[in-house]
Amino acid sequence: MAKKSGLGRGLSALIPVSKEVEHPGDRYEEVPIDKLEPNPEQPRHHFHEQRLAELSDSIKHNGVIQPIIVTPKGDKFIVIAGERRWRATKLAGYEKIPAVIRKVDDKQMLSLALLENIQRQELNPIEEALAYRRLLDVNNFTHDTLAVHMGKSRVTISNTVRLLKLPDTIKNLIQDERITFGHARCLVTIEDEDKVNKLADQCIEKQWSVRELEKRIQLEREERKDRSKTKKDSAILDTEKFLSGALGAKVTIAGDDKKGKIVFTYGSNDVFQRIIDSFLEKDNGSENENNG
C-alpha cells in the first residue's frame, strides 16, 4: 500500500498555500503525523467517534482542505488548532498533514484553540465554560474583556461560565447532548440539587422545550410562595387583617413572636398620609394622657 501524504487533492487544488500563512513568522510545511502532540490547553475533551470517522472518510476522498496550526516544541509540534482534523487524518492512514507552523506562548495556545473550536461550534457548553474560566484565571480577564477578546457578549460569557455551578450529573447530560444549553441556563437558577436533577430527568423523559421548563420552574416558585404564606400563625393573619382594615392599606407581617417586620403597602399619597396620621394621632394621644 502506497503511503498517503497529508495534502491529498484538496489544499493544492482549492486553497493557495500563501493564504494560510497570514501571521508574521508563520511558515507552511507538511508535518509527519508521529511528530505531533495534542495541545495540553485544548478546551475540547470529547471527540464524537462517528463524526470523526465521517471526517476521516472525507479526507480519504478529498485530502485535508485546511491546514492545522502547530507550534514547535523540541523536535515535536503541539497542535494548537485543528486537533480533530489531525485525529481524522491519522485515522485515514496519512503519514503527513499540511500545517502552518507558528510560534506562540502557553496563553496564546489556549486562546487560539478556544477561538477555533468556538468558530467551528465544536465545543459543548461545559467545555466552553471551562475554557472561559481558564482564560479568566490565566489572563486575569474580567467578563467584559474576555467578551471583547472572544467576540461574544458579556452576557453570553457570564451565562456560560455559570454552568460550572451545576451538579456533575447535569454537566454530564449537557456534554452527552441530552439537554441543551437553554435548559441548562434555566436549571442553574435552582439551588436545590435534588430538584435540579428531578427537573432534568423530566426534561428528558417528557421532552420539554426550554419554554416548558421555564414555565415549570416559575410555577414551582409560585407554589412555594403560596405555601410559605399559609404557614403563618393564625394570630398573625388576624392581625394583618385588622391593621389592613383599620388603615385602609395592605399590611403584611413577616416573622414570629420574637422578631420580624411589618410592611405597609400604599397605592397613593392619600393612603400614605393616612398611615402616617394614624401613628401621629396615637403619639399625640399618649402625650395628652401623660400631661393630664
C-alpha positions in Angstrom: 0.0 0.0 0.0 1.4 3.4 -1.0 2.0 5.9 1.7 -0.5 8.7 1.8 0.6 12.3 2.0 -1.3 14.8 4.0 -2.0 17.2 1.2 -4.2 15.0 -1.0 -6.1 16.8 -3.8 -7.8 19.3 -1.5 -5.3 22.0 -0.4 -3.3 22.4 -3.6 -6.5 22.5 -5.8 -8.7 24.7 -3.6 -6.6 26.9 -1.3 -3.3 28.6 -2.3 -0.8 28.0 0.5 0.1 31.7 0.7 -3.4 32.4 2.0 -2.8 30.1 5.0 0.4 31.9 6.1 -1.1 35.2 7.3 0.9 35.9 10.6 4.4 37.3 10.5 6.8 34.4 11.2 4.4 31.7 10.0 5.6 29.0 7.7 3.8 26.2 5.9 5.0 22.6 6.0 3.8 19.1 5.7 4.4 17.7 9.2 4.8 14.0 10.0 1.8 12.7 11.9 4.0 11.0 14.5 5.8 14.3 15.2 2.5 15.9 16.6 1.2 16.0 20.1 -2.1 17.3 21.4 -2.4 20.7 23.0 -2.4 20.4 26.8 -4.6 23.6 26.8 -7.1 22.1 24.3 -10.6 23.0 25.6 -12.2 20.2 23.8 -12.3 16.9 25.6 -15.0 14.9 23.8 -14.5 13.8 20.2 -17.6 12.2 18.7 -16.4 8.9 17.2 -18.9 8.7 14.4 -18.3 12.3 13.3 -14.5 11.7 13.5 -15.0 8.6 11.2 -17.1 10.7 8.8 -14.4 13.4 8.6 -11.8 10.7 8.1 -13.7 9.3 5.1 -14.0 12.8 3.7 -10.2 13.2 4.0 -9.6 9.9 2.2 -11.5 11.2 -0.8 -10.7 14.9 -0.7 -7.5 15.3 1.3 -7.0 17.8 4.1 -8.7 21.0 2.8 -7.4 23.3 5.5 -4.0 23.1 7.3 -3.9 22.7 11.1 -1.9 25.2 13.2 1.0 23.9 15.2 3.8 25.3 17.3 7.3 23.8 17.7 8.3 22.1 21.0 11.8 20.5 20.8 11.7 18.0 17.9 7.9 17.8 18.1 5.0 20.0 17.3 2.0 20.9 19.5 -1.4 21.0 17.7 -2.9 24.4 18.8 -5.8 24.4 16.3 -7.2 21.5 14.2 -6.8 18.6 16.6 -9.9 17.0 15.2 -8.5 17.2 11.6 -5.2 15.7 12.9 -7.0 12.8 14.5 -9.1 12.2 11.4 -6.1 12.4 9.2 -4.3 9.8 11.3 -7.4 7.6 11.2 -7.4 7.9 7.4 -3.9 6.5 7.2 -2.0 9.5 6.2 1.6 9.9 7.4 1.8 13.7 7.0 -0.6 16.6 7.4 -0.4 20.2 6.0 0.3 22.6 8.8 1.0 26.2 9.5 3.9 26.5 12.0 3.5 29.4 14.4 5.5 30.3 17.5 3.1 31.0 20.4 3.3 31.1 24.2 1.1 29.0 26.5 -1.6 31.7 26.9 -1.9 32.1 23.2 -2.2 28.3 22.8 -5.4 28.3 24.9 -6.9 31.4 23.2 -6.2 30.1 19.7 -7.6 26.6 20.4 -10.7 28.1 22.0 -11.3 30.5 19.2 -11.0 27.9 16.6 -13.4 25.5 18.3 -15.9 28.2 19.0 -15.9 29.4 15.4 -16.5 25.9 14.3 -19.1 25.3 17.0 -17.2 22.2 18.1 -17.3 22.7 21.9 -20.1 21.6 24.1 -21.3 24.3 26.6 -19.4 22.7 29.5 -16.1 22.6 27.6 -16.7 26.2 26.5 -17.4 27.2 30.1 -14.3 25.5 31.4 -12.2 27.2 28.7 -13.7 30.7 29.6 -13.0 30.0 33.3 -9.4 29.1 32.4 -8.9 32.2 30.3 -10.4 34.4 33.1 -8.0 32.9 35.6 -4.8 32.8 33.5 -5.1 36.2 31.9 -6.9 37.9 34.8 -9.6 38.9 32.4 -13.0 40.4 33.5 -16.1 39.0 31.8 -16.2 42.3 29.8 -12.6 42.0 28.5 -13.0 38.3 27.7 -16.2 39.1 25.8 -14.2 41.6 23.6 -11.4 39.1 23.2 -13.8 36.3 22.1 -16.1 38.4 20.0 -19.0 37.5 22.3 -21.4 39.5 24.5 -20.6 39.8 28.2 -24.0 38.2 29.0 -23.1 35.1 26.9 -19.7 34.8 28.7 -21.4 35.1 32.1 -24.2 32.7 31.4 -21.8 30.1 30.0 -19.4 30.3 33.0 -22.4 30.0 35.4 -23.0 26.5 34.1 -20.0 25.3 36.1 -22.1 25.7 39.2 -24.4 22.9 38.1 -24.0 19.4 39.7 -21.8 17.0 37.8 -24.8 14.9 36.8 -26.3 17.8 34.9 -22.9 18.7 33.3 -22.7 15.1 32.0 -26.2 15.4 30.5 -25.1 18.6 28.7 -21.9 17.0 27.4 -23.9 14.0 26.2 -26.3 16.4 24.4 -29.3 15.1 26.3 -30.2 18.6 27.4 -29.4 21.8 25.7 -27.6 25.0 26.8 -31.0 26.7 27.1 -32.3 24.0 29.5 -29.0 24.3 31.5 -29.5 28.1 31.8 -32.8 27.5 33.4 -31.6 24.8 35.8 -28.6 26.8 37.0 -31.0 29.2 38.8 -32.2 26.4 41.1 -30.1 25.8 44.3 -31.7 22.6 45.4 -29.6 19.8 43.8 -32.3 17.2 44.1 -34.8 19.5 42.4 -32.4 20.2 39.6 -31.8 16.5 38.9 -35.6 15.8 39.0 -36.3 18.6 36.5 -33.5 17.5 34.2 -34.9 13.9 34.2 -38.4 15.2 33.5 -37.0 17.3 30.6 -35.5 14.2 29.0 -38.4 11.9 29.8 -41.2 14.3 28.6 -39.1 16.1 26.0 -39.8 19.5 27.5 -38.8 22.5 25.4 -36.9 25.3 27.1 -40.1 27.4 27.3 -41.9 24.5 29.0 -39.1 24.1 31.6 -39.2 27.9 32.3 -43.0 27.6 33.0 -42.5 24.6 35.3 -39.8 26.4 37.3 -42.0 29.6 37.6 -45.0 27.5 38.7 -42.8 25.8 41.4 -41.7 29.2 42.7 -45.2 30.5 42.9 -46.4 27.4 44.7 -43.5 27.7 47.2 -44.5 31.3 47.9 -48.1 30.3 48.4 -47.0 27.5 50.8 -44.9 30.0 52.8 -47.9 32.3 53.2 -50.2 29.5 54.6 -47.6 28.7 57.2 -48.3 32.0 59.1 -49.7 31.8 62.5 -53.5 32.4 62.6 -52.9 35.2 65.2 -50.5 37.0 62.7 -53.0 36.6 59.9 -55.8 38.1 62.1 -53.5 41.0 63.0 -52.7 41.6 59.3 -56.4 41.6 58.6 -57.2 44.0 61.4 -54.5 46.5 60.6 -55.3 46.4 56.9 -58.9 47.3 57.7 -58.1 50.0 60.2 -55.6 51.7 57.9 -57.3 51.1 54.6 -54.0 49.8 53.3 -52.4 46.3 52.8 -50.4 45.3 55.9 -48.0 42.3 55.7 -46.3 40.8 58.8 -43.3 38.5 58.4 -41.7 36.8 61.4 -42.7 35.3 64.7 -43.4 36.3 68.3 -39.7 37.1 68.8 -38.8 39.2 65.7 -40.0 40.1 62.3 -41.1 43.1 60.2 -44.3 44.9 59.4 -44.7 46.2 55.8 -47.3 48.8 54.9 -48.2 49.0 51.2 -49.9 52.1 49.8 -51.1 52.9 46.4 -51.5 56.7 46.6 -50.3 59.7 48.5 -53.6 59.9 50.4 -53.2 56.4 51.7 -49.6 57.1 52.7 -50.7 60.2 54.6 -53.5 58.3 56.3 -51.0 55.7 57.6 -48.7 58.5 58.9 -51.6 60.4 60.5 -52.8 57.3 62.3 -49.4 57.0 64.1 -49.2 60.7 64.8 -52.6 60.6 66.4 -51.6 57.8 68.7 -48.5 59.6 69.7 -50.4 62.8 70.5 -52.9 60.8 72.5 -50.2 59.3 74.6 -48.7 62.8 75.3 -52.0 64.2 76.4 -52.6 61.4 78.8 -49.1 62.0 80.3 -49.8 65.7 80.6 -53.1 65.1 82.3 
